[in-house]
Amino acid sequence: MAELPPAEEINVREILDKYLAGEIDLICVLGPTASGKTRYAVRLARQINALIQNGAEIISADSRQVYRGMDIGTGKDLSEYEEIPYHLMDIVGAGEKYNIFEYQRDFEKAYKDTIDRGGIPILCGGSGLYIEAATCGYSLPEVPANPELRAELEKKSDEELIAQLASLKPLHNNTDYDTRKRLIRALEIAIFEAEHPVNRTSFLPKNTYYIGTLVDRDERNARIDRRLDARLEEGMVEEIKGLIDGSHPALAPEHRPIPAEDLIYYGLEYKFVTQHIIGELTFEQMRTQLATAIHQFAKRQMTWFRGMERKGITIHWTMV
């Protein structure tokens, strides 16, 4: 079992002073699923509000909570926020596809809007790719996929691809080519940019203070199991049935009903519960396989966050 990072006591006054002095421009609360990050972020917002007149606001970094009507399965827990404003939830219709470029664009808008109103933004979520897109200072160009180009690039070795990429842009680090898929995408973007003007996002935070919610693996898995059973009792199966048969009130007419294969695309709860609804899994098989998949997902999330630390990002871990 991987050793947990050391826990810290978080000094809210100190963080607020850093923000007011301009040393940081965003607070980010991150952690694996069932680690208590939403509750912690809301509590942090209230502590900040008790110290300063300007209100703290939470911006979600969850790749599935953007969808309307996908509430129980994504664990929105909107009742936890109460008086704390939140952003980037329920912004896309269920059945639509939403990508990382769109998220960065929407994050930038929510972040700028919060700053312009004098608010203090707190990014909260467990989607590592979304967190990095929002906080790591790189802007994502809106470059369409080019299947023909990708097929040609697949024929080349990694060394040839890296050399071609280096001929098109400076290689400051190896994040553009730490996987072959990422290397080909980086080349696809660089080639497109060489031939077309590209609109880039620019209003992104430059100095983020990261807080990680820490829980040991056994407790995390126990929380996952308890939460899954609670969501099943709350009507998660019925919610997903409503998406499949088109009766869910949040569905737009053009996405009514949602084909089962489209829901499976969203993964985890939507994959396994849909397989149960269409008769591929019994209820017990669904519950067991889903719990295992969420345990594995939480482990992958922690691996991603520790990878951020290896890249030089400081995460202040705290027990919650």
PyMOL commands that set and color helices and strands:
alter all, ss='L'
color gray80, all
select helices_A, chain A and resi 12-20+37-51+78-80+100-116+128-135+147-154+158-168+174-176+180-195+217-234+236-245+253-255+260-265+268-277+283-310
alter helices_A, ss='H'
color red, helices_A
select strands_A, chain A and resi 26-30+56-60+67-68+86-87+92-93+120-125+208-214+315-319
alter strands_A, ss='S'
color yellow, strands_A
deselect
rebuild
show_as cartoon
